Each structure stands twice: as structure tokens, then as C-alpha cells.
């Protein structure tokens, strides 16, 4: 009986260590995401309904219980969209150089942050749910042209609910997520992150 109790205690201790090792984690890496805009808003701004982002992000978990963690995620990226209302402009290469006709494109910076809870499914896998917001600072402009015409793309803050899974190996983690936006300007988004453990 005592031997069996010792074995059970050892198993629970090992499980506790495994779960704790999954909590209090810091991860940094890169991410790709795609966000869908509402058709009406996209038409108003003269861009396609898809935004695509590449960036860097930070993810941290803190233990609340042996199987539930609190997480925080923050990311900064470069976002582009399909310019449906582009304009052209002559661009001179250097002083007295040749003049090239170039078309505008939509490009800019973005930031997101979210908080929530995650649950360990095993020592290497977590499911998570949270809330957060994104912001996109985009312009329609001709690249590599100082003093050229530029138009701001008017997109509001984008609050969302987020669901996802986090899969960790020995030194890195893969994060797959889905976002449901709460503003009429946006519809939904998906993202994938690859991060290393710190």
C-alpha cells in the first residue's frame, strides 16, 4: 500500500513539474497573419478584402492553477493590401536622373495585443482563448519616393476574440489562432506563429 502511494505521489509530482514547465514560459518569434475586411469598408477605402501581415511577437504565460495559465501576447508587423484604387506618379531617380512611372501600393505598420487563459492538454500542448485588439496604420503611396502623394487608409481599432492552439517541442513552439473581430469593418483573421523558448 505504501509502495503504491509512493508511486502515485511520484506520478503526480512529475505531472506537476511537467505542467509547471509549460507555465511561466516566455516565447519570442515571427508570425504571419491574414485579416478579412468587410466588403463595404474595403470598397470605401479602395483596397481588397484581405490584409496580410508579417511581424515579430512575444508570448508569455503565468500559472494560475496546475492546469490553467494566464497568457499575454504582443506583436508588431508590416501589413500590406491589394490597392484597388491606385494612382500613378513620375519618380525621378537622383538629381537629373531618368523619370520612371510608378504605381501606388498599400503598406504600413500594425500592432496587436491580447490577453486570455490557456489550458494544458499535455506537457507540450495548450489550448487558449482570449480577447485583444489590432491597429493598422496603412497608407496608399508610391514606394521609394520622398515628397510624393500619400493617402491614409482609415481603419479603426480592431477588437477581437481569439481561439488557438500552442504546440511546443524541445526548443520552439508553433501557435495557430483564429480571430473573430467585433467591429463591422473587419470580419475574421487567422494567424500562425513560430517562436523559440526563452
C-alpha positions in Angstrom: 0.0 0.0 0.0 2.8 2.4 1.0 4.7 1.5 -2.2 1.6 2.2 -4.3 1.1 5.6 -2.6 4.8 6.5 -3.2 4.3 5.6 -6.9 1.2 7.7 -7.2 2.9 10.6 -5.4 5.8 10.3 -7.8 3.5 10.4 -10.8 1.6 13.4 -9.5 4.8 15.2 -8.8 6.1 14.5 -12.3 2.8 15.7 -13.8 3.0 18.9 -11.7 6.6 19.6 -12.8 5.6 19.0 -16.4 2.6 21.4 -16.1 4.7 24.0 -14.3 7.4 23.7 -17.0 4.7 24.6 -19.6 3.6 27.7 -17.5 5.8 30.7 -16.8 7.1 30.4 -20.4 8.4 33.3 -22.5 8.4 32.8 -26.3 9.6 35.2 -29.0 9.4 34.7 -32.7 7.8 35.6 -36.0 4.2 35.4 -37.3 2.2 35.5 -40.4 -1.5 36.6 -40.4 -4.3 37.3 -42.8 -7.3 39.5 -41.9 -10.6 39.8 -43.8 -12.2 43.3 -44.1 -15.9 43.8 -44.7 -16.7 44.3 -48.4 -18.3 47.7 -47.8 -15.3 49.1 -45.9 -12.8 47.7 -48.4 -14.7 49.4 -51.2 -14.8 52.7 -49.3 -11.0 52.6 -48.9 -10.3 51.3 -52.4 -8.5 48.1 -51.3 -9.0 44.4 -51.4 -10.7 42.5 -48.6 -7.5 40.8 -47.4 -4.7 42.3 -45.4 -1.5 40.2 -44.9 1.0 40.8 -42.1 4.5 39.6 -41.3 6.0 40.5 -38.0 7.6 39.6 -34.7 5.8 38.7 -31.5 6.2 37.9 -27.8 4.2 35.4 -25.8 4.2 34.8 -22.1 2.3 32.5 -19.8 1.9 32.6 -16.0 0.4 29.8 -13.9 -3.0 30.4 -12.3 -3.6 26.7 -11.3 -1.7 23.5 -12.1 -3.6 23.2 -15.4 -4.7 26.8 -16.2 -2.4 29.6 -17.2 -2.9 33.3 -18.0 -1.2 34.4 -21.2 -0.2 37.7 -22.8 0.8 38.2 -26.4 2.1 41.3 -28.2 3.2 41.7 -31.8 4.5 44.3 -34.3 4.3 43.8 -38.0 4.3 45.1 -41.6 1.0 44.9 -43.3 0.0 45.1 -47.0 -3.2 45.1 -49.0 -4.3 44.9 -52.6 -4.6 48.5 -53.9 -7.9 48.7 -55.9 -7.7 52.5 -56.3 -4.1 53.0 -57.2 -2.6 56.2 -58.7 0.5 56.6 -60.8 3.3 59.2 -60.4 6.5 60.0 -62.1 9.6 59.3 -59.9 13.0 60.8 -60.7 16.0 58.7 -59.9 18.5 61.0 -58.4 19.2 64.6 -59.4 18.7 65.0 -63.1 18.2 61.2 -63.5 15.6 59.3 -65.5 12.0 59.6 -64.6 10.0 56.4 -64.0 6.3 56.0 -63.8 5.4 54.0 -60.7 2.0 53.0 -59.2 1.0 53.3 -55.6 0.6 50.4 -53.2 -0.9 49.9 -49.8 1.6 49.2 -47.0 2.2 50.2 -43.4 2.7 49.1 -39.8 0.5 47.2 -37.4 0.4 46.2 -33.8 -1.7 43.7 -31.8 -2.0 42.7 -28.2 -4.2 40.2 -26.4 -4.7 38.5 -23.0 -6.5 35.4 -22.0 -6.3 32.0 -20.5 -4.7 28.7 -21.7 -5.2 25.2 -20.6 -2.5 22.5 -20.8 -3.8 19.5 -22.7 -0.5 17.7 -22.1 3.1 18.7 -21.3 3.6 20.1 -24.8 0.2 21.3 -26.0 -2.0 24.2 -24.8 -5.4 25.4 -26.0 -6.1 29.1 -25.4 -8.9 31.7 -25.6 -8.6 35.5 -25.2 -9.5 39.0 -26.2 -7.4 41.7 -27.7 -7.2 44.4 -30.4 -5.2 45.2 -33.6 -4.4 48.5 -35.1 -3.3 49.1 -38.7 -1.5 52.3 -39.8 -1.6 52.0 -43.6 -1.0 54.4 -46.4 -1.5 54.4 -50.2 1.7 55.7 -51.6 4.4 55.3 -54.2 7.3 53.4 -52.6 10.8 54.9 -52.6 9.6 58.3 -53.3 10.1 61.2 -50.9 7.6 64.1 -51.3 5.1 62.0 -53.4 1.4 61.9 -52.9 0.2 59.7 -50.0 -3.3 58.8 -48.8 -4.1 57.4 -45.3 -6.2 54.3 -45.2 -8.8 54.9 -42.5 -9.1 51.7 -40.4 -10.3 51.8 -36.8 -9.0 49.7 -33.9 -10.0 46.1 -34.3 -11.0 44.4 -31.1 -11.4 40.6 -31.4 -12.0 37.3 -29.6 -9.2 34.8 -30.1 -9.0 31.0 -30.1 -6.0 28.8 -30.8 -3.6 26.0 -30.0 0.1 26.2 -29.0 2.3 23.2 -29.7 5.8 23.1 -28.2 8.8 21.0 -28.9 12.1 21.0 -27.0 13.2 24.5 -28.1 10.4 26.0 -30.1 6.6 26.4 -30.3 4.1 26.6 -33.1 1.0 28.7 -32.5 -2.2 28.6 -34.7 -5.0 31.0 -34.0 -8.4 32.3 -35.2 -9.7 35.8 -34.5 -13.3 36.9 -34.7 -13.5 40.7 -35.0 -16.1 42.7 -33.1 -16.2 45.7 -35.4 -18.2 45.9 -38.6 -15.2 47.0 -40.6 -13.5 43.6 -40.0 -14.7 40.0 -40.4 -12.1 37.4 -39.2 -8.4 36.6 -39.2 -6.1 33.7 -39.0 -2.5 33.6 -37.8 0.5 31.3 -37.4 3.5 31.9 -35.2 6.8 30.2 -34.8 8.6 31.0 -31.6 11.6 29.9 -29.6 11.5 29.3 -25.9 13.5 31.7 -23.6 
